[in-house]
Amino acid sequence: MPPATAAPSIADAARLDVRPQRTLWLLSIAHAVNHAQAVLLPLVYLRVIDEFGVEVGTIAFLSALGAFASGVVQLSFAKLTRLISRRWLLGAGGLLFGGGFAAQALMPSFGPFALVNVASRIGGAPQHPVGNGLLAEQFAPRRRGFAISAHIAGGNVGTVVIALAGAWLIAGIGWRWTVVLFGVPAVLIALGILLWVRETGADRDAAMAKGSVREAFRTILSDPNHRWIYLTSVLGGGGRGLGVVNLFVLFYLTRVIGVEQGLADLMYGVLIVFSVPAPLVAGWLSDRLGRKPLIIGVYLGGAAGFAIFILAGSSLPGLWAGIVVMGLFTFAESPQLQALLADIAPPGVRDASFAAYFTLAFGVGSLWVAVYGVVIEAWGDAAGLPFVFWLMAATFVVAALAVLPIREPPRGGERVESAHG
């Protein structure tokens, strides 16, 4: 009987019908739909504001609540992955995610709309921590980086699809049919995961051998590298590309500058398109230059992009310059922080490490959106939205400073574990 921390043999994997490539394809497609919905929501919110008679600040609070609820749930996966297979967590989450998103079309007023909106966001919670953990278990270390990168790339494909077609679909068939169009595929993919994904349970055995969930959290929280990465993720959440920047860029262009809707949609689309090449280029550079210099440069570049965008006023060339610079930098910070976390996290606490990261990055970090909603409610769109972008720039500068104390592991062929590993 192999020890609990040993990887399953090829024979064991074959007996369980574990097929890593099939798992990767299904998770990448699910991630594409996940991102597609995240990018579609700001376009939907513009129509909801008019139809239900709510304010921009109210939408900001809804967006913050959904992100916070989704983020807080992710902390539970440190325990749930010991009790329930990752396949069932991903499948059940996908059913709630897709069903809730499609159900928005049936809601007659803002209250019920907000309820199913938040429920859908909670259903999407397993995608990042549980999905990345499953890929890390099924792929050998020499291929693990490719697998996780492909998972991220799959999400970005969905991002680009909506950037190019989202506004056109809403204009053509309305926002209600559009949310159905993107909710049903999420349900079908969830069923595919339940039917066809298998797993060995090797990580679960390693986690149980390592000790309790409390001990796992004690291990990662006693590591200064983990603490600084977690702090950086919360600070960087103030200007993150998806869920923050893409939401307020659209509001600023249409409700403050008064850019015509078609041009605003085009600018929004161009911004989102950068979410595919920017992380890939950043990842390639970080493999060669190191994670820390790249992450610091990304934060400072993003802060410059926010400044250019606001200082441009109503100048279209200036606004386009701001869109390009924000696109180059604001989508690249989160994947590189995840890569740095993967470099320092011992395998025995992998699920706890990822659960804590995504809870803080997308749960606590989402409170920035609520803060921005308070600013907009207090100052109004015209004064509040520009100040929000200055706050984003400040969060990125402070996040860059928080990266400095992190001790990046030596770069080499083998991953060097944390001293607490």
N, C-alpha and C positions, 0 to 999 in steps of 0.2 A: 504493500500500500504506500503510494508516494506521500511525502509530507504535504501538509496543507498549502504551503507556499510554492510548491512545485507547479510548473506549467503542465497542463494536460498533454499527454502524448498524442502523436498523430493518429494512432489507433483510437484513442478516446474521442478525439474530435470527429473522426470519421463515423464512429458509432453514434454520436449525438447529431450527426448531419450538420455540423457547424460549417458554414460556408461564408468566410469573411467578405468575399467580394459581393455576394448577394446582400449581406447585412449593410455593407457600405453603400450600395446602390439605393436600397430602401431608405436608409437614414438620410442620404444626400437629397433624395427627392422630397422626403418629409421636411427637411430643412429648407428646401427651396420654397415650399408652400408656406412655411413658417415666416420666412422673410418677406414673401410676397404679401402676406396679410399685414405685416408690420408697416410696409411701405404704402399699402393701399389705404390704411386707416386715416392718415391725414387728409387724403382726397375725399374719403367718405365723411370725415368730420366737417369739412367745408359745407357739404350739402345738409348735414344734420343741423348745423348752426342755423341755417336758413329755414329748414323744414320744421324743426322743433322749437325755434325761437330762443336758443341759449347763447351764452356769450363765450368768447375765446377762453376766458379764465376758467369757466366751467369745464370746457373740454380739456384744458390743461390738468385740472384736478382729476378728471376721469382717467386720462392717460397715466398720471402718476399713480392713481389707485390700482389700476390694472398691472402696471409694472411692479409696484410694491408687493401686491398679492402674489404675483408670479414669482418674484424673487424670494420672498419669505418661504414659500412652499419648497423651494429648491434646497433649503437647509435640511428638510426632512429626509432627503434622499440618502444622506449619510447613514441613517437607520433603515429606511425602507429597502435599500438595495441588499441588506442582510436578510430581509424577510420575504421580499417579493422579487421575482426575476426581473431583470432590466427589460426583457421583452414585454412583459405584462405592464410595467410602468409606462413604457413608450406607447404601447398599443392603446391602453385605456386613456392616457393623456391625449393621444391623437384623436380619439373619438369625441372627447369633450371639446377639444380645440376646434375641430372642424364643425361639429354640430352646433356649438355655441356661435361660431362665426356666421354660419348660414342662418341661424335663428334670428340674428339681428334684423333680417329682412321682414320678419313678421311683427316686429314691435311697433305699436301705434303711437308711443310717446317716448320721451327721453328717459324716464325712469326705468322701464323694462329694457330699453335698448342698453342702458348703462349696465344693468344686471347681467345680461347675457354676454356683453362685451368683456366684463371682468372675468366671468366664468370661462370664456374662451381663452383669455390670457393665462389663466391658471392651468388650463389643459395643455398649453404649450410649454410648461415649465420643465418637463423631463428632457426636452430636446438637447440642450447643451450639456448639463452635467452627466446625465445618464447615457446619452448618446456617445459622448466622448469617452466615457468610461468603458462602454461596451466595445468600441473600436480599439481602445488601448489593450483590452483583454484579448481580442481575437487576432490582432496583427502583431507579428514579431517586432521587436524593437527596431530592427533595421528598416521596417516598412511603416512603422507607426506614424512617423511624421507625415508621410505621404497620405495615409488614410485620414488623419485629422484635417490636413489641408484640403483634401478633396471634399470632406464633409462641410468645411467652411465655404469652399467654392460653390458647392451645391446651393447653399443658402443665398449666396450672392447672385447666382443665376436667377433665382426668383425675384431678387431685388431689381435686377435689370429689366426683367419681363414687365413688371409693374411700372417701372420708370418709363418704359416705351409705350405701354398699352393701357395703363390704368385709367388715366384721364379720358382716353378715347372710349374705353368700355363704359365708364360712368356716363359720359355724354350720350352714348348710343343706346344703352339699355337701362340706364338708371342705376343708382347705388344699391338698391335692394337686390336686383337680379345679379349684380356684380358680386356682392358678398356671398350669394348662393353659389355662384360659379367658382369661387375660390374656397368655399367651405366644404363642398361635397368631395373634392379630391383629397382633402386632408383625412376625411373619414375612410375613404377607400384605401389610402396608403396605410392608415392605422390597422385596418383589417389585414393588409398584406404583411405587416410586421408580426401580427399575432399568428398568422398562418405559417410563415416561412422563415422567420428568424429563430435560430437556436443559439444556445450559449453553454459554455462548459462550467461556469460557476467558480472558476479558478480564483478570481478576484475576491469573491465572497469568502472562500476558504482562507485566503491570505489575510483578509480583514479580520475574520474571526480569530485567527491565530495571533494577530497583532494585539488583540485586546478588545476592550469595550469601545463603544462609540465615544464615550466621555474621554477615554484614554487617547483615542485618535485625535480628538479636538485639542486635548491638552498638549499633545506632541506638536501639532502644527502651530498652535498659538504661542508655544514657548520658543518657536524659531523666529528670530528677528527678520529673516528674509521673507517669511510668510506674512508677518505683520505689516512690513512696509509695502509689499505687493497689494495686500488687502486695502491699506489706506490709499494707495495710488489708484486702485480701481474705483473707490468711492469718490475721490476727488475728480478723476477723469470722467466719471459719469455725468458731470456738469456740462460737458461739451461733446458727448458721444455722438457719432454720426447718425446711427439708426435709433429712433425713439426719442431723440432730443433735437438735434440740429435739423433733421428733415422735417420735423413737426413745425418748428418756429420759423424756419426759412419761408415756408409756404404762407404762413400767416403774415409775416412781415412784408413780403412782396405784394400780397393782395390787399391787405387792410391798412398798411401804413404808406407804402410807396405808391400804391394804386396801379401796379403793373397789370396790364390787360390779362385776362385769365389764360388765354392761349399761350402767351409769352411766359407767364408764371409757371404754367405746366411744363413748358420746354426747359426752363431753368431748373425746375425741380428734377426733371428727368435727367438732365446732364449731371447734376449733383449726384444722383443715385448711381448713375453708370460708373462713376469713379470707385464705387464700393467693390468692384470686381478686381481691377488691376492694382489699385493702391495697396491692399493687404498682401497680394502676391509679391509685388515688388519689395514691399517692406520686409516680408519674410525672407526673401532671397538675400536682401542686404543684411538682415540681422544674423543669418547663418555665417556671414563673412566678417561683419564688423563687430558683432556682439549685440546682445539684446539691449543693454542699457543705453549705449549711445544712440541707437535707432529710436528707442522709445522717447528719450529726452528730445531728440530732434523732431519727432512727430508732434509732441505736445507744443513745443515752441512754434512750429509751423502752423499748427491749428490755431493757436492764439493770434498769430499774424493774419490768418485768413478771416477770423471774426472781425478784427480791426479794419481790414480792407473793406469788408462787406458793409459795415456800418458807416465808415467815413466816406463811402462812395455816394451816400445820399441817393438822389434819383438818377445819377449818372449810369446809363446802361453799361458802358465799358467797365466802369468801376464795379458795378454789381456782378458782371460776368467774371471779372478778375477774382472777386471774393468767392464766387461759386467754385471756380477752378481750384483755388488754394484750399478752401475748406474741403473740397472733394478729395484732394491729394492727401490730406493729413487726418481728418477727423474719423475716417473709417478704418485707419490702420492701427490705432493704439490698442484696442481690445484684443485682437488676435495675438499681438506680440506679448502682451502681458500674460495671456494664457500659455504661450510658448515658454516664457520665463518661469511660470509656475510649474509647468511640466518638467523643466530642467531641475528644479530643486525639490519636488515632492517625491518622497519615498513611495514605492508601490503599495506598501501595506496600509497607507493612509490616503490612497488616491481618491476614493469616493468622498471622504470627509474633506479633503483639500479642495476638490472641485466644488462640492456643495457649499462650503463656506465662501469660496470666491464668487460664485454666481449669485449667491444670496446677497452679498455685499455690493457687487458690481451692478446688478440689475434690480435688486430690491431696495436696499438702503440708498444706492446711487440714484434710484428713480425719484427720490424725494426732492432732488433738484428741480424736477418738473413742477412739483407742487409749490416750491419756493417761487419759481418763475410765474406760476399762476397767481400767487398772492401779489407779486409785483405788478402784474398786468391788471389785476382787479383794482389795485390801489391807485395806479397811475394812469390807467387807460391804455389802449392799444398804441397810440401815437408816441407816448413817452416811455411806456413800460417795455415794449418789445425791443427798442434799441438798447435799453439798459440791460435787458436779459442777455443780449449778445456780449456786452462788456463783462457781465458776470461769467459767461462761458469762457471768455479769454482769460479771466483771472483764475478760474478753476484749473485750466490747462497749465498755466505758469506754475501754480502751486503743486500740481501733480508732477511736473517735471522735477521740482525740488525734492519731492518725496521719493523719487527713483534713486537719487544719489546714494543713500546709505545701503542700498541692496548690494549684497555680495554675489556677483554672478559666478556660477561654477566655472572652473577651467574648461575651455573648449577642447574637445578631443573626440576620439572615436566612441568612447563609452560615456554614458551619463554618470555624473558624479552626484551622489545623493547628499541630502542635507546631513549635517552632523547629527541631527536627531533621528536619522533613518536607521 
